[in-house]
Amino acid sequence: MFDAKVHVIDHPLVAHKLTIMRNKNTSVKDFRELVSEIGMLITYEATRDLPLTTKHIETPICGMEAPTLAGKKIAVVPILRAGLGLVDGVLRMVPSARVGHIGMYRDEETLEPHVYFCKMPKDIAERDVMIVDPMLATGGSANAAIAEMKRRGCRHIKLMVLVAAPEGIECIRKNHPDVDIYCGAVDEKLNDVGYIMPGLGDAGDRIFGTK
């Protein structure tokens, strides 16, 4: 269905946790915790290609040359505000990552997203960037966020979402064919107002309890 740049995390724990999240009766507390938990599981897959080196250590039994991360710099960049829900899960897996923030608003006439806030680590261009957002619906916000990071010199970018619509995936593949997409599930389609079906509703409202 999609090319090798689209990674769907086909794992029983991810599927089970997404089912609980989709349920409209799931509490804000549980929903928020599940966003973080699935974020950890997807980060596990999204970091599979991190380079390793070795260092000498002493175990209780003997010395050995042991594998260790090669010091690659990572930044996690949530798209405000719903993307904030994924940050803790990523950081629990990659504690040394720096965190940038990007916020966008949608032009009421053109419906195009525009960046209103962007605060990044000073060395962002030297880091592998993981843009995180719970939903990839039309792809407009993710497309704009990726474009903004490229304008800042970033060359290695991944997009990590919980649920994606085919329309959103196609948007990113068309505009940013170099960007890998990691998602917990690909849903059926968008409805006539741009919500993913079956989806899980407005992720921001459900994470922060604002509806």
Accessible surface in RSA format (square Angstrom, percent):
REM  Atomic radii and reference values for relative SASA: ProtOr
REM  Chains: A
REM  Algorithm: Lee & Richards
REM  Probe-radius: 1.40
REM  Slices: 20
REM RES _ NUM      All-atoms   Total-Side   Main-Chain    Non-polar    All polar
REM                ABS   REL    ABS   REL    ABS   REL    ABS   REL    ABS   REL
RES MET A   1   189.78  98.3  99.85  66.1  89.94 214.1  88.47  75.2 101.31 134.2
RES PHE A   2    56.60  28.3  22.92  14.2  33.68  87.6  29.62  18.0  26.98  77.2
RES ASP A   3    74.80  52.4  55.88  55.6  18.92  44.8  46.02 108.3  28.78  28.7
RES ALA A   4    91.74  84.3  67.52 104.2  24.22  55.1  79.73 112.3  12.00  31.8
RES LYS A   5    68.85  33.6  68.85  42.2   0.00   0.0  39.27  35.3  29.58  31.5
RES VAL A   6    17.18  11.3   0.70   0.6  16.48  39.7   0.70   0.6  16.48  44.7
RES HIS A   7    57.30  31.3  52.29  36.3   5.01  12.8  37.20  38.3  20.10  23.4
RES VAL A   8    69.44  45.7  48.03  43.5  21.42  51.6  48.03  41.7  21.42  58.1
RES ILE A   9    16.64   9.5  11.74   8.7   4.90  11.8  14.02  10.1   2.62   7.1
RES ASP A  10   142.73 100.0 109.82 109.3  32.91  77.8  32.85  77.3 109.88 109.6
RES HIS A  11    77.69  42.5  74.38  51.7   3.31   8.5  47.04  48.5  30.66  35.7
RES PRO A  12   107.05  78.0  95.20  86.8  11.85  43.1 103.51  85.5   3.53  22.0
RES LEU A  13    88.80  49.5  88.65  63.4   0.15   0.4  88.80  62.4   0.00   0.0
RES VAL A  14     0.67   0.4   0.67   0.6   0.00   0.0   0.67   0.6   0.00   0.0
RES ALA A  15    60.13  55.3  51.98  80.2   8.15  18.5  57.46  80.9   2.67   7.1
RES HIS A  16   111.39  60.9 104.63  72.7   6.76  17.3  71.12  73.3  40.27  46.9
RES LYS A  17    39.44  19.2  39.44  24.2   0.00   0.0   9.06   8.2  30.38  32.4
RES LEU A  18     4.77   2.7   4.77   3.4   0.00   0.0   4.77   3.4   0.00   0.0
RES THR A  19    90.80  64.6  88.31  89.5   2.49   5.9  61.99  83.3  28.81  43.5
RES ILE A  20    64.30  36.6  60.70  45.2   3.60   8.7  64.30  46.3   0.00   0.0
RES MET A  21     0.19   0.1   0.19   0.1   0.00   0.0   0.19   0.2   0.00   0.0
RES ARG A  22    66.36  27.9  50.27  25.6  16.10  38.3  29.67  40.5  36.69  22.2
RES ASN A  23    76.93  53.0  66.43  64.2  10.49  25.3  17.81  42.9  59.12  57.1
RES LYS A  24   180.81  88.2 153.67  94.3  27.14  64.6  98.35  88.5  82.47  87.8
RES ASN A  25   123.01  84.8  91.96  88.9  31.05  74.8  30.65  73.8  92.36  89.3
RES THR A  26    24.43  17.4   5.37   5.4  19.06  45.4   8.91  12.0  15.52  23.5
RES SER A  27    55.71  47.1  43.75  58.4  11.97  27.6  50.40 107.3   5.31   7.4
RES VAL A  28    59.06  38.9  54.28  49.1   4.79  11.5  55.13  47.9   3.94  10.7
RES LYS A  29   127.57  62.2 124.24  76.2   3.32   7.9  98.43  88.6  29.14  31.0
RES ASP A  30    60.90  42.7  59.96  59.7   0.95   2.2   8.23  19.4  52.68  52.5
RES PHE A  31     0.71   0.4   0.71   0.4   0.00   0.0   0.71   0.4   0.00   0.0
RES ARG A  32   107.16  45.0 106.28  54.2   0.88   2.1  45.06  61.6  62.10  37.6
RES GLU A  33    78.05  44.8  73.34  55.5   4.71  11.2  34.68  67.1  43.36  35.4
RES LEU A  34    14.31   8.0  14.31  10.2   0.00   0.0  14.31  10.1   0.00   0.0
RES VAL A  35     0.11   0.1   0.11   0.1   0.00   0.0   0.11   0.1   0.00   0.0
RES SER A  36    11.55   9.8  11.55  15.4   0.00   0.0  11.55  24.6   0.00   0.0
RES GLU A  37    58.68  33.7  57.05  43.2   1.63   3.9  21.71  42.0  36.98  30.2
RES ILE A  38     0.00   0.0   0.00   0.0   0.00   0.0   0.00   0.0   0.00   0.0
RES GLY A  39     0.00   0.0   0.00   N/A   0.00   0.0   0.00   0.0   0.00   0.0
RES MET A  40    49.64  25.7  49.38  32.7   0.27   0.6  44.25  37.6   5.39   7.1
RES LEU A  41    45.09  25.1  42.75  30.6   2.34   5.9  43.23  30.4   1.86   5.0
RES ILE A  42     0.11   0.1   0.11   0.1   0.00   0.0   0.11   0.1   0.00   0.0
RES THR A  43     0.00   0.0   0.00   0.0   0.00   0.0   0.00   0.0   0.00   0.0
RES TYR A  44   124.79  58.3 119.23  67.8   5.56  14.5  77.19  58.0  47.61  58.7
RES GLU A  45    46.99  27.0  42.99  32.5   4.00   9.5   7.38  14.3  39.61  32.3
RES ALA A  46     0.93   0.9   0.18   0.3   0.75   1.7   0.18   0.3   0.75   2.0
RES THR A  47    24.80  17.6  17.24  17.5   7.56  18.0   4.38   5.9  20.42  30.9
RES ARG A  48   159.50  67.0 129.18  65.8  30.33  72.2  71.06  97.1  88.44  53.6
RES ASP A  49    98.65  69.1  71.18  70.8  27.47  65.0  48.05 113.1  50.60  50.5
RES LEU A  50    31.78  17.7  19.02  13.6  12.76  32.1  19.37  13.6  12.41  33.4
RES PRO A  51    53.70  39.1  43.12  39.3  10.58  38.5  53.28  44.0   0.42   2.6
RES LEU A  52   115.63  64.4  83.29  59.6  32.34  81.3  83.32  58.5  32.32  87.0
RES THR A  53    67.69  48.1  59.14  60.0   8.54  20.4  39.10  52.5  28.58  43.2
RES THR A  54    80.70  57.4  62.43  63.3  18.27  43.6  38.14  51.2  42.56  64.3
RES LYS A  55   116.79  57.0 111.20  68.2   5.60  13.3  61.95  55.8  54.85  58.4
RES HIS A  56   108.55  59.3  82.24  57.2  26.30  67.3  70.79  73.0  37.76  43.9
RES ILE A  57    64.74  36.8  58.90  43.9   5.84  14.1  64.74  46.6   0.00   0.0
RES GLU A  58   127.41  73.1  97.53  73.8  29.88  71.2  57.41 111.0  70.00  57.2
RES THR A  59    43.53  31.0  29.82  30.2  13.71  32.7  31.59  42.4  11.94  18.0
RES PRO A  60   140.93 102.7  97.13  88.5  43.80 159.2 111.04  91.7  29.89 185.8
RES ILE A  61   157.14  89.4 126.97  94.6  30.17  72.7 130.27  93.8  26.87  72.9
RES CYS A  62    72.11  54.5  63.26  70.6   8.85  20.8  36.88  93.4  35.24  38.0
RES GLY A  63    31.56  38.9   0.00   N/A  31.56  38.9   7.22  19.8  24.33  54.5
RES MET A  64    81.27  42.1  72.48  48.0   8.79  20.9  62.36  53.0  18.91  25.1
RES GLU A  65   106.98  61.4  87.36  66.1  19.62  46.7  56.13 108.6  50.85  41.5
RES ALA A  66    11.22  10.3  11.22  17.3   0.00   0.0  11.22  15.8   0.00   0.0
RES PRO A  67    91.21  66.5  71.62  65.3  19.59  71.2  71.64  59.1  19.57 121.7
RES THR A  68    40.06  28.5  33.59  34.1   6.47  15.4  16.42  22.1  23.64  35.7
RES LEU A  69   102.70  57.2  88.32  63.2  14.38  36.1  88.32  62.0  14.38  38.7
RES ALA A  70    49.99  46.0  19.16  29.6  30.82  70.1  22.55  31.8  27.44  72.7
RES GLY A  71    61.85  76.3   0.00   N/A  61.85  76.3  40.31 110.6  21.55  48.3
RES LYS A  72    99.18  48.4  73.98  45.4  25.20  60.0  43.86  39.5  55.32  58.9
RES LYS A  73    95.10  46.4  87.21  53.5   7.89  18.8  59.48  53.5  35.62  37.9
RES ILE A  74    10.36   5.9   7.74   5.8   2.62   6.3   7.74   5.6   2.62   7.1
RES ALA A  75     0.00   0.0   0.00   0.0   0.00   0.0   0.00   0.0   0.00   0.0
RES VAL A  76     0.00   0.0   0.00   0.0   0.00   0.0   0.00   0.0   0.00   0.0
RES VAL A  77     0.03   0.0   0.03   0.0   0.00   0.0   0.03   0.0   0.00   0.0
RES PRO A  78     0.00   0.0   0.00   0.0   0.00   0.0   0.00   0.0   0.00   0.0
RES ILE A  79     7.30   4.2   6.94   5.2   0.37   0.9   6.94   5.0   0.37   1.0
RES LEU A  80    47.18  26.3  27.28  19.5  19.89  50.0  27.84  19.6  19.34  52.0
RES ARG A  81    98.53  41.4  90.07  45.9   8.47  20.2  50.99  69.7  47.55  28.8
RES ALA A  82    16.54  15.2  15.81  24.4   0.73   1.7  15.81  22.3   0.73   1.9
RES GLY A  83     0.00   0.0   0.00   N/A   0.00   0.0   0.00   0.0   0.00   0.0
RES LEU A  84    68.35  38.1  57.25  41.0  11.11  27.9  57.28  40.2  11.08  29.8
RES GLY A  85    11.42  14.1   0.00   N/A  11.42  14.1   8.00  22.0   3.42   7.7
RES LEU A  86     0.46   0.3   0.46   0.3   0.00   0.0   0.46   0.3   0.00   0.0
RES VAL A  87    17.76  11.7  17.76  16.1   0.00   0.0  17.76  15.4   0.00   0.0
RES ASP A  88    76.68  53.7  73.50  73.2   3.18   7.5  31.02  73.0  45.66  45.5
RES GLY A  89     0.00   0.0   0.00   N/A   0.00   0.0   0.00   0.0   0.00   0.0
RES VAL A  90     0.00   0.0   0.00   0.0   0.00   0.0   0.00   0.0   0.00   0.0
RES LEU A  91    50.24  28.0  47.29  33.8   2.95   7.4  47.90  33.6   2.34   6.3
RES ARG A  92   141.36  59.4 111.91  57.0  29.46  70.1  37.00  50.6 104.36  63.2
RES MET A  93    73.86  38.2  47.31  31.3  26.55  63.2  36.18  30.8  37.68  49.9
RES VAL A  94    12.09   8.0  10.57   9.6   1.52   3.7  12.09  10.5   0.00   0.0
RES PRO A  95   108.75  79.3  84.55  77.1  24.20  88.0  86.30  71.3  22.45 139.5
RES SER A  96    93.73  79.2  69.69  93.0  24.04  55.4  57.40 122.2  36.33  50.9
RES ALA A  97    10.41   9.6   0.00   0.0  10.41  23.7   0.38   0.5  10.02  26.5
RES ARG A  98   129.97  54.6 128.13  65.3   1.85   4.4  27.51  37.6 102.46  62.1
RES VAL A  99    49.31  32.5  25.93  23.5  23.38  56.3  25.93  22.5  23.38  63.4
RES GLY A 100     0.00   0.0   0.00   N/A   0.00   0.0   0.00   0.0   0.00   0.0
RES HIS A 101    56.09  30.7  56.09  39.0   0.00   0.0  33.83  34.9  22.26  25.9
RES ILE A 102     0.00   0.0   0.00   0.0   0.00   0.0   0.00   0.0   0.00   0.0
RES GLY A 103     0.00   0.0   0.00   N/A   0.00   0.0   0.00   0.0   0.00   0.0
RES MET A 104    27.58  14.3   5.09   3.4  22.49  53.5   5.21   4.4  22.37  29.6
RES TYR A 105   119.54  55.8 111.67  63.5   7.87  20.5  82.66  62.1  36.87  45.5
RES ARG A 106   114.68  48.2  96.35  49.1  18.33  43.6  39.48  54.0  75.20  45.6
RES ASP A 107    43.14  30.2  40.01  39.8   3.13   7.4   4.10   9.7  39.03  38.9
RES GLU A 108   165.23  94.9 137.36 103.9  27.87  66.3  55.03 106.4 110.20  90.0
RES GLU A 109   164.47  94.4 131.20  99.3  33.27  79.2  51.62  99.8 112.85  92.1
RES THR A 110    84.08  59.8  61.50  62.4  22.58  53.8  67.84  91.1  16.25  24.6
RES LEU A 111   110.88  61.7 107.24  76.7   3.64   9.2 107.24  75.3   3.64   9.8
RES GLU A 112   100.90  57.9 100.88  76.3   0.02   0.1  29.87  57.8  71.03  58.0
RES PRO A 113    22.11  16.1  10.44   9.5  11.67  42.4  10.44   8.6  11.67  72.5
RES HIS A 114    75.88  41.5  72.19  50.2   3.69   9.4  49.90  51.4  25.98  30.2
RES VAL A 115    49.73  32.7  21.38  19.4  28.35  68.3  21.38  18.6  28.35  76.9
RES TYR A 116   130.56  61.0  93.28  53.1  37.28  97.0  75.43  56.7  55.13  68.0
RES PHE A 117    91.79  45.9  87.15  54.0   4.64  12.1  91.73  55.6   0.07   0.2
RES CYS A 118    28.54  21.6   4.30   4.8  24.24  57.0   4.30  10.9  24.24  26.1
RES LYS A 119   140.14  68.4 138.33  84.9   1.81   4.3  81.43  73.3  58.71  62.5
RES MET A 120    22.71  11.8   2.06   1.4  20.65  49.2   4.04   3.4  18.68  24.7
RES PRO A 121    19.65  14.3   5.12   4.7  14.53  52.8  17.08  14.1   2.57  16.0
RES LYS A 122   216.35 105.5 175.81 107.9  40.53  96.5 126.16 113.6  90.18  96.1
RES ASP A 123    34.15  23.9  28.25  28.1   5.91  14.0  24.03  56.6  10.12  10.1
RES ILE A 124    10.29   5.9  10.29   7.7   0.00   0.0  10.29   7.4   0.00   0.0
RES ALA A 125    33.72  31.0  31.20  48.1   2.52   5.7  31.20  43.9   2.52   6.7
RES GLU A 126   118.63  68.1  92.91  70.3  25.71  61.2  38.59  74.6  80.03  65.3
RES ARG A 127    15.95   6.7  13.71   7.0   2.24   5.3   0.46   0.6  15.48   9.4
RES ASP A 128    26.64  18.7  26.41  26.3   0.23   0.5  11.17  26.3  15.47  15.4
RES VAL A 129     1.00   0.7   0.00   0.0   1.00   2.4   0.00   0.0   1.00   2.7
RES MET A 130     6.04   3.1   6.04   4.0   0.00   0.0   3.69   3.1   2.34   3.1
RES ILE A 131     0.00   0.0   0.00   0.0   0.00   0.0   0.00   0.0   0.00   0.0
RES VAL A 132     0.00   0.0   0.00   0.0   0.00   0.0   0.00   0.0   0.00   0.0
RES ASP A 133    19.79  13.9  19.79  19.7   0.00   0.0   0.10   0.2  19.69  19.6
RES PRO A 134     0.57   0.4   0.57   0.5   0.00   0.0   0.57   0.5   0.00   0.0
RES MET A 135    35.94  18.6  26.73  17.7   9.21  21.9  26.73  22.7   9.21  12.2
RES LEU A 136     2.75   1.5   1.91   1.4   0.83   2.1   2.75   1.9   0.00   0.0
RES ALA A 137    25.90  23.8  22.35  34.5   3.55   8.1  22.35  31.5   3.55   9.4
RES THR A 138    65.01  46.2  54.98  55.7  10.03  23.9  50.75  68.2  14.26  21.6
RES GLY A 139     3.51   4.3   0.00   N/A   3.51   4.3   1.27   3.5   2.24   5.0
RES GLY A 140    16.50  20.4   0.00   N/A  16.50  20.4  15.32  42.1   1.18   2.6
RES SER A 141    32.65  27.6  30.58  40.8   2.07   4.8  12.60  26.8  20.05  28.1
RES ALA A 142     5.79   5.3   4.09   6.3   1.71   3.9   4.09   5.8   1.71   4.5
RES ASN A 143    40.34  27.8  40.34  39.0   0.00   0.0   0.00   0.0  40.34  39.0
RES ALA A 144    17.63  16.2  12.47  19.2   5.16  11.7  17.60  24.8   0.03   0.1
RES ALA A 145     0.00   0.0   0.00   0.0   0.00   0.0   0.00   0.0   0.00   0.0
RES ILE A 146     0.00   0.0   0.00   0.0   0.00   0.0   0.00   0.0   0.00   0.0
RES ALA A 147    27.57  25.4  25.62  39.5   1.96   4.5  27.03  38.1   0.55   1.5
RES GLU A 148    22.72  13.0  22.72  17.2   0.00   0.0   0.11   0.2  22.61  18.5
RES MET A 149     0.00   0.0   0.00   0.0   0.00   0.0   0.00   0.0   0.00   0.0
RES LYS A 150    70.92  34.6  55.58  34.1  15.34  36.5  42.66  38.4  28.26  30.1
RES ARG A 151   165.46  69.5 126.35  64.4  39.11  93.1  74.99 102.5  90.47  54.8
RES ARG A 152    92.88  39.0  74.23  37.8  18.66  44.4  26.73  36.5  66.15  40.1
RES GLY A 153    32.30  39.8   0.00   N/A  32.30  39.8  30.37  83.3   1.93   4.3
RES CYS A 154     5.16   3.9   0.00   0.0   5.16  12.1   0.00   0.0   5.16   5.6
RES ARG A 155   163.66  68.7 139.81  71.3  23.85  56.8  70.99  97.0  92.67  56.2
RES HIS A 156   105.18  57.5  99.20  69.0   5.98  15.3  65.26  67.3  39.92  46.4
RES ILE A 157    11.12   6.3   0.84   0.6  10.28  24.8   0.85   0.6  10.27  27.9
RES LYS A 158    36.51  17.8  36.51  22.4   0.00   0.0  30.36  27.3   6.15   6.5
RES LEU A 159     0.08   0.0   0.08   0.1   0.00   0.0   0.08   0.1   0.00   0.0
RES MET A 160     0.86   0.4   0.86   0.6   0.00   0.0   0.86   0.7   0.00   0.0
RES VAL A 161     0.71   0.5   0.49   0.4   0.22   0.5   0.71   0.6   0.00   0.0
RES LEU A 162     0.14   0.1   0.14   0.1   0.00   0.0   0.14   0.1   0.00   0.0
RES VAL A 163     0.00   0.0   0.00   0.0   0.00   0.0   0.00   0.0   0.00   0.0
RES ALA A 164     0.00   0.0   0.00   0.0   0.00   0.0   0.00   0.0   0.00   0.0
RES ALA A 165     0.00   0.0   0.00   0.0   0.00   0.0   0.00   0.0   0.00   0.0
RES PRO A 166    20.56  15.0  20.56  18.7   0.00   0.0  20.56  17.0   0.00   0.0
RES GLU A 167    69.51  39.9  63.03  47.7   6.48  15.4  44.79  86.6  24.72  20.2
RES GLY A 168     0.00   0.0   0.00   N/A   0.00   0.0   0.00   0.0   0.00   0.0
RES ILE A 169     0.00   0.0   0.00   0.0   0.00   0.0   0.00   0.0   0.00   0.0
RES GLU A 170   103.64  59.5  98.47  74.5   5.17  12.3  35.92  69.5  67.72  55.3
RES CYS A 171    29.78  22.5  22.81  25.4   6.97  16.4  15.06  38.2  14.72  15.9
RES ILE A 172     0.00   0.0   0.00   0.0   0.00   0.0   0.00   0.0   0.00   0.0
RES ARG A 173    41.66  17.5  34.41  17.5   7.26  17.3  22.13  30.2  19.53  11.8
RES LYS A 174   172.37  84.1 141.66  86.9  30.71  73.1  94.87  85.4  77.50  82.6
RES ASN A 175    69.37  47.8  46.42  44.9  22.95  55.3   9.02  21.7  60.35  58.3
RES HIS A 176    12.31   6.7  12.31   8.6   0.00   0.0  11.21  11.6   1.10   1.3
RES PRO A 177    78.90  57.5  72.92  66.5   5.98  21.7  73.33  60.5   5.57  34.6
RES ASP A 178    73.19  51.3  56.13  55.9  17.06  40.3  43.87 103.2  29.32  29.2
RES VAL A 179     0.46   0.3   0.46   0.4   0.00   0.0   0.46   0.4   0.00   0.0
RES ASP A 180    24.34  17.1  24.34  24.2   0.00   0.0   1.28   3.0  23.06  23.0
RES ILE A 181     0.00   0.0   0.00   0.0   0.00   0.0   0.00   0.0   0.00   0.0
RES TYR A 182    17.13   8.0  17.13   9.7   0.00   0.0   3.86   2.9  13.26  16.3
RES CYS A 183     0.00   0.0   0.00   0.0   0.00   0.0   0.00   0.0   0.00   0.0
RES GLY A 184     7.57   9.3   0.00   N/A   7.57   9.3   0.00   0.0   7.57  16.9
RES ALA A 185    19.40  17.8  17.22  26.6   2.18   5.0  19.40  27.3   0.00   0.0
RES VAL A 186    41.01  27.0  12.36  11.2  28.65  69.0  12.36  10.7  28.65  77.7
RES ASP A 187    12.67   8.9   4.41   4.4   8.26  19.5   4.73  11.1   7.93   7.9
RES GLU A 188   118.94  68.3  93.25  70.5  25.69  61.2  44.47  86.0  74.47  60.8
RES LYS A 189    92.38  45.1  92.31  56.6   0.07   0.2  37.27  33.5  55.11  58.7
RES LEU A 190    31.29  17.4  17.84  12.8  13.45  33.8  17.84  12.5  13.45  36.2
RES ASN A 191    49.97  34.5  36.35  35.1  13.62  32.8  15.80  38.0  34.17  33.0
RES ASP A 192   144.88 101.5  99.85  99.4  45.03 106.5  51.99 122.3  92.90  92.6
RES VAL A 193   109.49  72.0  79.71  72.2  29.78  71.8  89.03  77.4  20.46  55.5
RES GLY A 194    25.98  32.0   0.00   N/A  25.98  32.0  13.86  38.0  12.12  27.1
RES TYR A 195    96.33  45.0  93.88  53.4   2.45   6.4  72.62  54.6  23.71  29.2
RES ILE A 196     9.37   5.3   0.93   0.7   8.43  20.3   0.93   0.7   8.43  22.9
RES MET A 197    74.80  38.7  74.80  49.5   0.00   0.0  68.91  58.6   5.89   7.8
RES PRO A 198    98.85  72.0  69.63  63.5  29.22 106.2  76.84  63.4  22.01 136.8
RES GLY A 199     2.70   3.3   0.00   N/A   2.70   3.3   0.18   0.5   2.51   5.6
RES LEU A 200     4.89   2.7   0.06   0.0   4.83  12.2   4.69   3.3   0.21   0.6
RES GLY A 201    39.14  48.3   0.00   N/A  39.14  48.3  27.96  76.7  11.18  25.0
RES ASP A 202    52.52  36.8  43.61  43.4   8.91  21.1  10.57  24.9  41.95  41.8
RES ALA A 203     4.98   4.6   1.75   2.7   3.23   7.4   1.75   2.5   3.23   8.6
RES GLY A 204     5.15   6.3   0.00   N/A   5.15   6.3   2.99   8.2   2.15   4.8
RES ASP A 205    21.81  15.3  20.54  20.4   1.27   3.0   2.64   6.2  19.17  19.1
RES ARG A 206    42.32  17.8  38.30  19.5   4.02   9.6  29.27  40.0  13.04   7.9
RES ILE A 207     1.53   0.9   1.53   1.1   0.00   0.0   1.53   1.1   0.00   0.0
RES PHE A 208    76.99  38.5  56.83  35.2  20.16  52.5  57.45  34.8  19.54  55.9
RES GLY A 209    40.56  50.0   0.00   N/A  40.56  50.0   9.48  26.0  31.08  69.6
RES THR A 210    81.72  58.1  47.36  48.0  34.36  81.9  56.25  75.6  25.47  38.5
RES LYS A 211   199.68  97.4 128.61  78.9  71.06 169.2 118.12 106.3  81.55  86.9
END  Absolute sums over single chains surface
CHAIN  1 A    11254.6       8937.5       2317.1       6407.1       4847.5
END  Absolute sums over all chains
TOTAL         11254.6       8937.5       2317.1       6407.1       4847.5
